[in-house]
Amino acid sequence: MATGYLRNHGLATSESLRLAETNVIRLASEQIGRDLYRQVHEITFTPLSGPAVQVIAVSDASSLECSMSDVVVYVVQKPPE
């Protein structure tokens, strides 16, 4: 979802990133309902050239479905223009 956000906002494309080098760290996970959790992840994308692209992604998940809500993406560090 975060890659799609970057693509839709003209910040990066799948071809401009080294997706195999993507680093994801779960910052928080809180139970907000029966079998429903709010998760916050820091995602760092490595581009083919230039500095990393870093986002925070917030979404709700359950044991049955990893995306129970829309994913909210906050860009922390974007590539230079």
C-alpha positions as CSV (number, residue, x, y, z in Angstrom):
1,M,0.0,0.0,0.0
2,A,2.8,2.4,0.8
3,T,4.5,1.8,-2.6
4,G,1.1,2.5,-4.3
5,Y,0.9,5.8,-2.3
6,L,4.4,6.8,-3.4
7,R,3.5,6.0,-7.0
8,N,0.1,7.8,-6.9
9,H,1.8,10.9,-5.5
10,G,4.7,10.9,-8.0
11,L,7.3,10.3,-5.3
12,A,8.6,7.0,-6.6
13,T,7.8,4.0,-8.9
14,S,8.4,0.3,-8.4
15,E,11.1,0.5,-11.0
16,S,12.9,3.4,-9.2
17,L,13.1,1.4,-5.9
18,R,15.1,-1.6,-4.8
19,L,12.1,-3.3,-3.3
20,A,14.1,-6.3,-2.1
21,E,16.0,-3.9,0.2
22,T,12.8,-2.4,1.8
23,N,13.0,-2.3,5.6
24,V,9.9,-2.5,7.7
25,I,9.8,-1.9,11.4
26,R,6.6,-2.3,13.4
27,L,6.5,0.7,15.8
28,A,3.3,-0.1,17.6
29,S,0.4,-2.5,17.7
30,E,-2.6,-1.9,19.9
31,Q,-5.8,-3.9,20.3
32,I,-8.7,-1.6,19.4
33,G,-11.5,-4.3,19.3
34,R,-12.1,-8.0,19.4
35,D,-9.5,-9.4,17.0
36,L,-8.8,-5.9,15.6
37,Y,-5.4,-4.2,16.0
38,R,-4.1,-0.8,14.9
39,Q,-0.6,-1.1,13.6
40,V,2.0,1.5,12.9
41,H,5.0,0.7,10.7
42,E,8.0,2.6,9.6
43,I,8.9,1.7,6.1
44,T,12.2,2.7,4.5
45,F,12.6,2.3,0.7
46,T,16.0,2.2,-1.0
47,P,15.9,3.9,-4.4
48,L,18.3,3.0,-7.2
49,S,20.0,6.3,-6.6
50,G,19.7,9.1,-4.0
51,P,18.6,9.1,-0.4
52,A,16.1,6.7,1.1
53,V,12.4,7.3,1.1
54,Q,10.8,6.8,4.5
55,V,7.1,6.6,5.4
56,I,5.0,5.8,8.4
57,A,2.0,3.6,7.6
58,V,-1.0,3.2,9.9
59,S,-3.6,0.5,9.4
60,D,-6.0,-1.8,11.2
61,A,-5.6,-5.6,10.9
62,S,-7.1,-8.8,12.3
63,S,-6.0,-12.4,12.4
64,L,-8.1,-13.0,9.2
65,E,-7.2,-9.9,7.2
66,C,-4.1,-7.8,7.1
67,S,-5.9,-4.7,6.0
68,M,-9.2,-4.1,7.7
69,S,-9.1,-0.3,7.0
70,D,-7.6,2.1,4.6
71,V,-3.9,2.6,5.1
72,V,-2.9,6.1,6.1
73,V,0.6,6.9,4.8
74,Y,2.8,9.8,6.2
75,V,5.9,10.7,4.2
76,V,8.8,11.3,6.6
77,Q,11.6,11.6,4.1
78,K,11.0,12.0,0.4
79,P,13.4,12.0,-2.5
80,P,14.8,15.4,-3.6
81,E,13.0,17.1,-6.5
